[in-house]
Amino acid sequence: MLCLFIQDKFGISVGKTQMAIDCAILIASFFFVSPSIIAISILGAVMLNLVLAMNHKPTRYVVTYG
């Protein structure tokens, strides 16, 4: 939902927004989680973003606020 909102308001694609959020979370996790868990998380984030990039069409969803 947050990514769709950002796409509507600022024109930034959902895939790029999701990747930026995922990167911020992973960078913050370096202080709390073991490197092996972070590696698995990076793999999952890359796979999720590939699916979003391949399947998401900006005109497919219409979001209304209010």
N, C-alpha and C positions, 0 to 999 in steps of 0.2 A: 504494500500500500504506500509506504513512504517513497519507494522508487517511482511509482506511477505518479504520485503527487509532484515529485521533483521534475519528472519528465514534462508534465503539463505546465508547470510554472516557469521552468528555466530552460526547457528544451534539451536537457541532457538525457541520453538514452538510458534505459533501465539497466542494461548490462553494465555500462560504465559506472553507474551509481551503485549497483550491487557490488561490483568489484571493489570500489573505493571503501564501502562500508566493511566488506570482508577483510580487506587489508588493514584497516584501522583496528578491527577486533583482533586479528592475528598479531599485529605489532604489540598491542597491549598484553596479549597472552604470553609473550616471551618472558615476562617477569613472574608468571605464576605456574606455567605448565612445562612438562618435559619436552625436549626437542622431538622425540618420536611422535608424541601426540600432536604437536604443531605441524609436523610433516604430513600426518594423516589429514589434519584439518585443511592444510593448503591444497592437498589433492582433492578433497571434497569441494572446496570453494571453486577451484578451477573447473571441475566437472559441472557444478551448478551453473556457473557463468557461461560455459559452453552451451549448455542446454538452453539457457535464456537467450543467448546470442543467436542461436540457430532457429528458435521457435517464436520469439517475440516479434510482433509487428506493431509499430506504434499506433496504427489506425484500428487495430483489432478491438481495443478496449476504450470505452467512453466513460470517463469519470466525471460525476457531477458532485458539486459541493453545496451543501446548504440545506 
